Amino acid sequence: MTSKLKFLTLESLKRKVKTKWFLVANILILIVILCLFNIDSIIKLFGGDFNENQIIYVNDQTNITYEVLNAQNESYTKILDDEQQVFELKKTNKSEDEIFADKKNKDAWYLVITPDTENTLKAKLVSDGYISSYDFAQFNGIINNAKQNIALAQSNIDQAELAKISKSVDVERVILDETKKGEEEGTQMIMSTVFPFVILPFFILSLFLVQMVGAEVNDEKTTRGMEIIISSVSPKVHFFSKVIASNLFVLLQGALLIIFVGIGLLSRIILGGTTDISELGSSAGIDISSVINEVLTSDIVNNLVYIIPLVIILMLVTFVAYSLLAGVLASMTTNIEDFQQLQTPIMIVSLIGYYLAIMAGVFEGSLFIKILAFFPFISAILAPSLLVLGQIGIFEFVISILIMIVVVALLIKYGLKIYKVGILNYSSKDLWKKMFKALRG
């Protein structure tokens, strides 16, 4: 039995690995990862600049606003801790027609500032194309701060008092609950930025695993190869060979993804000469430096010693459960189309778990979300999120693992009975009756 199981497992694994699809898919994944890690270099290669400032031509008809506006722009840059300014202001007396007549100014903005008796000043911003709401909100804040400073200066307020008014307030944080730590406030940002990229591979691989097991079983049934195989080995050996081979393949694919990410980082060092990828985050509105700082200062780093092993164990057990369930469902169908319909609920459940994991912080303290952390299949995605957020402890997480182990045992015990009947069944007539009969037997 052992030799037949080993032979079928290796043959199934070779069939998956030694295909053009596997090679082409991984080449494409590697290319995509390389492009993501070096997106700024690619943009520069085609004439773009990731760090190019937004040039704004300022026609200041008040004769006092430009200097204040420029000072506010510099202050804003210091707040962002950037080496370069987000906006580059250039004073001009030209009209907007003269500015945009020059093709070099196609992406520039043109700002006209005029005096206003009621509101100190008026401003008109002209651009050749659209302006993103994010950029507009940034600049709108700068010009409003400049307007307030000018209005205060014109109110004949003493310079010392004006300095007090303009000075930022230092807010001291005090947390009354001694069990809470200030750095834990950044956990929500970590969950919304870092964690989705961690659980996304598991989510994709689990769906891929279900699809792969079902496709292989249905392929053997469609070609009538199942009859030849079962005449040589028992359904139990065949069942376990599919489960083991599929899980080995998924783990292999996961390892390749980790290697591809390493290659992406290495390529950035070679091509970019630095590992600073904050430019990539800023383009998406994410301050990667802040995220990294939050990760390093939070308790997550200290807890990784036990979090990582527990999460890996839960995910591995869940992978086995997914493959067992997929094998049982595939044996009940006569073609891949029928299996697609049966696997839809599995995909929906996985999708619900993925979104719940991302939004776990919103349900803080909710009993409902804690109960779902023990729900089979969903727990592999949701429980790690709640563990990181501190909504469940190690004890509850271990219970989630034990529940999944029980589910695996039940799928083996009862699923194998269904599998024995289903793999040689080529008719969908009274199929469910046959399945329940097999369970009773």
N, C-alpha and C positions, 0 to 999 in steps of 0.2 A: 504493500500500500504506500509506503514511504517513497519508494523509488518511482512509482507511477505519479504520485503527487508532485514530486520534484520535477519529473519530466514534463508534465502538463503545465506546471507553473513557469518553467523556463521557456517552454515553447510559446506560451501565451505572452510572456514578457518580451521575447524576441520578436514576436509578431507586431508588437506595439512599437518597439524601438527601431527595428530595421525597416522603416517605411520612409518614403520620400516626404510624407506629410509631417512626420516628427522632425526631420531634419530642416525642412523649409520653415515650419512654425517656429522652431527655436532660433533659427537665423533671423527671422523677422522680429522676434521678441528681443534678441540681442541688439539689433539695429535700432529698435524703438528706445530701448534703455540707454544706448549710447547717445542717441539724439537728445533725449531728455536731460541727460547729465551735461551735455555740451550745447544746449540750445542757444546760449548767448554767443558762443563762437560761431555757430551756424548762421545766426542773424547777422553778425558782423561780416561773415564771408560773403553774404549777399547784399552788402552795403548798408546794413543797419547798425545800430549802436545801442546795446543794452543799457548803457549808462548815460546816454545822450540827454542833456537837459532840455526842458521845454523853454524855447526862446520866446520872450514876450517883449514886444516893442511898446514902450510907454510914451504916449504923447500927453505930457503933464501940462495942462493949461492953468493949473493953480500955482505953479512954480514952487510949491513946497511939499507936494505929496510924494514925489519920486524918491527923495532921500529917506523919508519915513518908511515908505513901502519897501525900499531896498533893505533897510535895517530890519524890518519885520521878516523879510524873506531869509536873511542871514540867521536870525534868531530861530526861525522855524527849522532851518537846516541843522542847527546845533542840537535842537530837541530830538531830531531824528538820528543824530550822531552819524551823519553821512559825511564823507570826505568831499563830496560835490553837492552843489545846490540842486534841488529838484527843479526850480525855476531860475532861469537866467534873464535878468531884466536889462533892457537896453533902452536908454533914453533917445527919443527921436522927435523931430519936428515935421516929419513927413506925414502925408495923408495915407489912409488905408489903401487907396488905389496905387500909390507909389510903392508902398511896402509889398503888396501882393503882386505887383507887376514883375518883381524879381522872382524867378522860379526857385531860387534858393530859400525863399521865405514861405514856400507852400505850406509847410507844417508849423509855421510860427503863428503866434497870437498877436493881435494888435489891440492895445488898451488905450482908450481915450478917457482922461480924467478931467472933469470940468467942475468949477465951483458951484455950490448950491446953498442958498441962504437958509433953507429949512433943514437940510440933512448934511451940512458941511461940504459934501462933494457928491458928484454923480460919476458913474463909471459905465463905459460901454466896451464890451469885449467882443472882438471880431476874429473869426477864424475861417479858413477856407473849407474845412471839413468839420466833422463832429468832434466834440470834446467829451471825454468820458466823465461821468458823474463824480467819480472818485477824484480825478484831477481838478475838476471845477470846484468841488467842495473844499479841497485843500487851498486853492488860490483864493476862494471866496473868504475863507477864514483869515488869510493873511491881509487882504485888503480891508476887511472890517476892523481888524486890530489897528491897522494904520489909520483908518478914519477916526477911531476912538481916541487914539493918541493925539491926532491933530485937533480934534474937538476939545479935548482937555487942555491942550496947550493954548488954544484960543480963548479959554475961559479965564485967563489971567490968574491961574492957580499957581501958588508958590512952587518952585522947582522941587523942593524937598517933599512937599505933599504930593506932587505929581509922580515922583519916584516911588512913593509909598503905594499910590494907586496902581501903578503899572507893575509893581513887583508881584510875582506869583506867590500864592499861599502854600506854605509847607504843611501838608496834612499828616499828622501823626496817627498811625493806625493802632488801635487797641482792640484785641479780641478777648471777650469776657470768658468764653468757653475755653478752659485750659487744655481740653483735649484737642482743640483745633490749633493748627499751625499756619502762620501767615503764608508760607510758601505753598501750602496746599491749595490756595486760591487759584494758582496757575494750572491746577490739574485739569480743569474744564477746557482750557485752551489746548492742553496736551491731547486731551481726548478728541477734540474737534479737528486737530491738525495732524498729529503723529499717528494716533491709533487706527484711523481708517486705512492708512497705508500698510499697517501691520496685519490687520484682519482681512483685508481685501484678497490677498493671495489664497488664504484658507478658504474663503467664500467661493472663489473661482475654481480652485482645485476640487472642492467637494462637489460642485455641480458637474465639473468635468469627469469626476470619478463615477458618478451616477450614470451619466450619459455613456461612458466608455464600457462599463459592465453590461448595460442593457444592449448596446449595439453589438457587442461580441456574442452574447448569448443568442440574440435574435438572428445574427448572421449564421450561426451554426444550425439553428432551427430551420431557417429559410433554405439553406443549401442541403438540408437533410444530413449534414455531417454529424449532427448530434447522435443519430442512431448508431453510427459507426463507433463514435467515441464511447457511448454508454455500453456498447457491447463488450468493450475492453476494460473499462473502469467503472466503479460504482458512482452513482450520482453524488454521493458524499464527497468523494475524491475530486470529482469534476467541479463541484460547487466551491470547495475550499481552494482549488487551484486558481479559479477565477478571482476569488476574493484576495488571495495573497499576491497574485501577479498584478492586479489592478492597484493595490496599495503600494507595492514596490515601485510601480511606474509613477504614481503620484508623488511619492517621496523623492524619486529620482528627478522628476520635473521641478519639485520644490527646491532641491539642492542646486539644480541648474539656474534657477532664478536668483538664488543667493550668489552664485558664482558670477552671473551676468551683472548683478549690481556691483560686485567687487571690480569687475572689468570696467564698468562705467566710471567708478571712482578713480581707478588707475588711469583711464583715458583722460579724465579731467586734469589730473596732475600732470600728465605728459603734454597735453595740448594747451591747457590753460595755465600750467605752472603753479596752480594753487588748488587747495581743497575748499576754498571759500565759495560756497554756492548760494550765498545770500541773494545774489542777483536773480536767481531763478525764483525765489520766494517773493521778492519785491515785485516782480512782473505779474504775479498772481495775487498781489495784495496781502502776502504773508511775510511777516518779519521772521525769517528763519533763525537769525541770531537770538531773538527774544525767546523763540520756542526752545532752542537748544539750552539757553540759560535756565528756562523754567524746568526743563527735564533734569538738568544737572543739580539744581537747587532743591528739587522736590524729593519727597521720600521714596519716589518710584525707584530711583537708582539703588537705594539701600535695600529695597525689597525685591529686586530682580533675582536675587539668589534663590528665593523660593517661588517667585511668580513664574519665571521662565520654565522650570521643570514641570510645575503643575499644569501650566497651559499646554505644554507639549504633550503631556500624558493625556489630557482631556481631548486634544485635537486628534491624536493618534487613535484613541478609542472610538471617537466619532467617525473618523475615516472608515474604520472597520465596520461600524454600524451602517454607514451609508452604503458601502459596497455589498453588505449582506442583504439589506433591504432592496437594493437595485437588482441583485441577482434573483431574489424571490419574485419581485414584480415582473422581471423580464421573462422568467419561466412561465408565467401565467399568460403571456401574450404570444401571438402568432406572427407578428411582424413589428417592425420598428415604429410604425405609425401608432399602433395600439400602445406601445410602451411610452411614446411621447406623451400620450394622454394620461397615463398612470403616474408619470414622473412629475407632471405639472404641480400637484400638491406639494411635493418635496421641494421644488424650486420656490414656491410661494412661501413655505415655512422658513426656508433658508434666507430668503429676501427680507422677511419680517424680522428675523433675528439680526440680520446685518444692520438694518435701520434702527432697531431698538438699541443695539450696541453703540451706535454713533450718538443717539439722543439719550443715552442712559443718564447723563447728568441732569436732564430736564425732569426726570422722574425720581429725583433724590428723596429718599424716605418713603417711597411708595411701596406698599406691600405687594402690589400687583407685579411690579418689575422684578422683585426679589423671588417671587414664586416662579416666574418665567425662567429665572436663572437655573432652575432644576429641571426644566422641560427638556426632554431628550432632543438632540440635534441642534436646537436653538442654544442650549447651554454652552456649546463650544465657542460661540461667538459672544454671547451676552455675559456669561459668568466672568470671563477675564476683564471685561469692561467694568463690571461692578466691583471686582476685586481691586482694580487699580483705583477706583473712586472711593474705596473704603466702605461701600454700601453692604458688602458681605465680607466675611472673614475667611481664613483658611479652612475652618471647619465646614462651612457651607460649601466652599469650593470642592472639598474632598467628597462631600455628599453628592455633588453634581457628577463627579467622576464615577462614584460607586453606582449611581443610577444608570449612567451610560454603560457600565460594565454589565449590569443586570439586563439592560436592553439587548446588548450583544448576545448574552447567554440565551435569552428568550428567542432571538432571531435565529440562533443556531439550532435550538431545540425544535421550535415549531416551524421555522422557515424551511428547514431541510425536508420536513415532511411534505410541504407544499412543492418544494423544488423537485422532489422525486416524481411527483405526479405531473407537474407542469411541463417539464422539459421534453417529454415525449407526447405531449398533447398538442395537436395541430388544429384543433377546432375550438372556437370560442363558445360553442353551444354548451349551456349548463356548466360553464367553467367554474363559477363561484360555488356551485353545489359540490363539484369535485374537490375544490380546495377545502371547504368546511368538512367534507367527508374525510379528507386526508388528515386534517387536524384532529378529528375525533379518533382516527385510527392510531 
